[in-house]
Amino acid sequence: MENKIYDLIIIGAGPAGITASVYAARKQMDFLVVSLDIGGQAAWSGDIENYTGYQFITGPELAQKFQEHMLKYGTALKENEEALELEKTGQVIRLKTNKADYQARSVIIASGKKSKELGVAGEREFKNRGLTYCATCDGPLFSGKDVAVIGGGNSALDAVLQLMKIAKHVYVINNTLNLSGDAIMLRKVQEAANVTILNNHSVVSVFGDKFVNGIKVKSPDQEKELAVQGVFVEAGLVPNSAFAQSVEKNLKNEIVIDSRNQTNIPGIFAAGDVTDVPEKQIIIAAGEGSKAALSVFNYLSKNNF
Ligand SMILES: Cc1cc2nc3c(=O)[nH]c(=O)nc-3n(C[C@H](O)[C@H](O)[C@H](O)COP(=O)(O)OP(=O)(O)OC[C@H]3O[C@@H](n4cnc5c(N)ncnc54)[C@H](O)[C@@H]3O)c2cc1C
């Protein structure tokens, strides 16, 4: 365990955590950022057209700009490090990661969300062998191939929009009666010549040899196999909140916060997609990150830390 007690530890370096870090640096706090990656879900997005100031930017480009902004202040960053346990004893909050133990007077949890697994046969076996949870990261590997996108909301539409430009054919497997999501994205997907939408279908299994070569899908009246070399799972997201065991959560496992980003534990704040704030967007997460850092500054000042 490091003996040092930081003013603040920020968990996560997506839009919320990075923006919190910019505000913390400008308030001259002594802080640390601990994160599995930089950019979070923003780096997985294809085309972003709703982040004010950029009429169009790709997810990886925006994530790069966020990173440059954060590192401009010489921010202490522990990358590839996973928060495992968080607890408060007296006035000190202890964070245990897979690599070290840290202490701080305050914490901002900005650990966002991760992809939900389908829970079907073959999913784990073929993960990274044709089955992936990130179209932006892995889409280019499937140039000229037939692929399936599993899901029917905005994340699935975003994946289809990227893949239909790269792959030969894209099947969309959606287990509801209609796709949902932004009307503009939906129209582009419905009009694409190389996209087949299978509504009211779900995946039964993923199969192959060394790599994926197909999926079995079922509708209420039949089961069939589709020959695909790529499977992109876009079946929704779950909050990365398990490590914050004593922090109050709602039924969706989102961390409950007040309008100042304070959780039920004084000194532990949260921001962005991991919280119960309605609507999950980059600009909202970034705004929440800034608000959380300013709340931390007030909390530390009030408590004479
Ligand atoms: C495919 C896709 C397309 C999207 N397109 C758009 C769009 O066009 N416009 C828009 O506004 N929004 C879009 N979104 C939503 C947007 O990306 C999110 O709302 C936003 O990224 C949330 O930011 P965040 O910082 O709260 O969380 P995240 O972006 O999820 O970042 C969380 C961070 O925490 C880290 N982390 C997680 N668990 C741990 C742990 N245990 N220990 C340490 N670090 C951890 C992660 O590595 C990551 O750095 C899209 C999302 C997806 C998935």
The ligand as an SDF file (V2000), in Angstrom:
LIG
                    3D

 53 58  0  0  0  0  0  0  0  0999 V2000
  -21.1520    1.7840  -29.9960 C   0  0  0  0  0  0  0  0  0  0  0  0
  -21.4590    3.0350  -29.2280 C   0  0  0  0  0  0  0  0  0  0  0  0
  -21.7110    4.2010  -29.9180 C   0  0  0  0  0  0  0  0  0  0  0  0
  -21.9930    5.3910  -29.2180 C   0  0  0  0  0  0  0  0  0  0  0  0
  -22.2050    6.5410  -29.9290 N   0  0  0  0  0  0  0  0  0  0  0  0
  -22.4140    7.6910  -29.2660 C   0  0  0  0  0  0  0  0  0  0  0  0
  -22.5980    8.9220  -29.9780 C   0  0  0  0  0  0  0  0  0  0  0  0
  -22.5540    8.9600  -31.2170 O   0  0  0  0  0  0  0  0  0  0  0  0
  -22.7810   10.0540  -29.2570 N   0  0  0  0  0  0  0  0  0  0  0  0
  -22.8350   10.0660  -27.8890 C   0  0  0  0  0  0  0  0  0  0  0  0
  -22.9870   11.1280  -27.2870 O   0  0  0  0  0  0  0  0  0  0  0  0
  -22.6930    8.9170  -27.1830 N   0  0  0  0  0  0  0  0  0  0  0  0
  -22.4830    7.7320  -27.8290 C   0  0  0  0  0  0  0  0  0  0  0  0
  -22.3320    6.5720  -27.1090 N   0  0  0  0  0  0  0  0  0  0  0  0
  -22.4490    6.6210  -25.6270 C   0  0  0  0  0  0  0  0  0  0  0  0
  -21.1670    7.1910  -24.9860 C   0  0  0  0  0  0  0  0  0  0  0  0
  -20.0250    6.5730  -25.5600 O   0  0  0  0  0  0  0  0  0  0  0  0
  -21.1960    7.0170  -23.4690 C   0  0  0  0  0  0  0  0  0  0  0  0
  -22.3590    7.6200  -22.9590 O   0  0  0  0  0  0  0  0  0  0  0  0
  -19.9790    7.6330  -22.7940 C   0  0  0  0  0  0  0  0  0  0  0  0
  -18.7680    7.1090  -23.3060 O   0  0  0  0  0  0  0  0  0  0  0  0
  -20.0090    7.4000  -21.2930 C   0  0  0  0  0  0  0  0  0  0  0  0
  -18.8540    7.9280  -20.7220 O   0  0  0  0  0  0  0  0  0  0  0  0
  -18.3220    7.4550  -19.2820 P   0  0  0  0  0  0  0  0  0  0  0  0
  -17.0320    8.1700  -19.0750 O   0  0  0  0  0  0  0  0  0  0  0  0
  -19.3990    7.6320  -18.2910 O   0  0  0  0  0  0  0  0  0  0  0  0
  -18.0870    5.8760  -19.3900 O   0  0  0  0  0  0  0  0  0  0  0  0
  -17.2270    4.9970  -20.3910 P   0  0  0  0  0  0  0  0  0  0  0  0
  -17.0930    5.6540  -21.7040 O   0  0  0  0  0  0  0  0  0  0  0  0
  -17.8540    3.6420  -20.3340 O   0  0  0  0  0  0  0  0  0  0  0  0
  -15.7760    4.9390  -19.7280 O   0  0  0  0  0  0  0  0  0  0  0  0
  -15.5460    4.1850  -18.5610 C   0  0  0  0  0  0  0  0  0  0  0  0
  -14.0580    4.1090  -18.2650 C   0  0  0  0  0  0  0  0  0  0  0  0
  -13.8690    3.3840  -17.0440 O   0  0  0  0  0  0  0  0  0  0  0  0
  -12.9010    2.3590  -17.2320 C   0  0  0  0  0  0  0  0  0  0  0  0
  -13.2260    1.2560  -16.3020 N   0  0  0  0  0  0  0  0  0  0  0  0
  -14.3160    0.4470  -16.3140 C   0  0  0  0  0  0  0  0  0  0  0  0
  -14.2930   -0.4040  -15.2640 N   0  0  0  0  0  0  0  0  0  0  0  0
  -13.1680   -0.1180  -14.5890 C   0  0  0  0  0  0  0  0  0  0  0  0
  -12.5720   -0.6530  -13.4120 C   0  0  0  0  0  0  0  0  0  0  0  0
  -13.1510   -1.6350  -12.6910 N   0  0  0  0  0  0  0  0  0  0  0  0
  -11.3880   -0.1340  -13.0130 N   0  0  0  0  0  0  0  0  0  0  0  0
  -10.7960    0.8610  -13.7000 C   0  0  0  0  0  0  0  0  0  0  0  0
  -11.3080    1.4050  -14.8160 N   0  0  0  0  0  0  0  0  0  0  0  0
  -12.4840    0.9270  -15.2470 C   0  0  0  0  0  0  0  0  0  0  0  0
  -13.0020    1.9960  -18.6880 C   0  0  0  0  0  0  0  0  0  0  0  0
  -11.7880    1.3870  -19.1190 O   0  0  0  0  0  0  0  0  0  0  0  0
  -13.2280    3.3810  -19.3100 C   0  0  0  0  0  0  0  0  0  0  0  0
  -12.0140    4.0620  -19.4710 O   0  0  0  0  0  0  0  0  0  0  0  0
  -22.0380    5.3880  -27.7840 C   0  0  0  0  0  0  0  0  0  0  0  0
  -21.7910    4.1900  -27.0860 C   0  0  0  0  0  0  0  0  0  0  0  0
  -21.5210    3.0280  -27.7960 C   0  0  0  0  0  0  0  0  0  0  0  0
  -21.2490    1.7620  -27.0320 C   0  0  0  0  0  0  0  0  0  0  0  0
  1  2  1  0
  2  3  1  0
  2 52  2  0
  3  4  2  0
  4  5  1  0
  4 50  1  0
  5  6  2  0
  6  7  1  0
  6 13  1  0
  7  8  2  0
  7  9  1  0
  9 10  1  0
 10 11  2  0
 10 12  1  0
 12 13  2  0
 13 14  1  0
 14 15  1  0
 14 50  1  0
 15 16  1  0
 16 17  1  0
 16 18  1  0
 18 19  1  0
 18 20  1  0
 20 21  1  0
 20 22  1  0
 22 23  1  0
 23 24  1  0
 24 25  2  0
 24 26  1  0
 24 27  1  0
 27 28  1  0
 28 29  2  0
 28 30  1  0
 28 31  1  0
 31 32  1  0
 32 33  1  0
 33 34  1  0
 33 48  1  0
 34 35  1  0
 35 36  1  0
 35 46  1  0
 36 37  1  0
 36 45  1  0
 37 38  2  0
 38 39  1  0
 39 40  1  0
 39 45  2  0
 40 41  1  0
 40 42  2  0
 42 43  1  0
 43 44  2  0
 44 45  1  0
 46 47  1  0
 46 48  1  0
 48 49  1  0
 50 51  2  0
 51 52  1  0
 52 53  1  0
M  END
$$$$
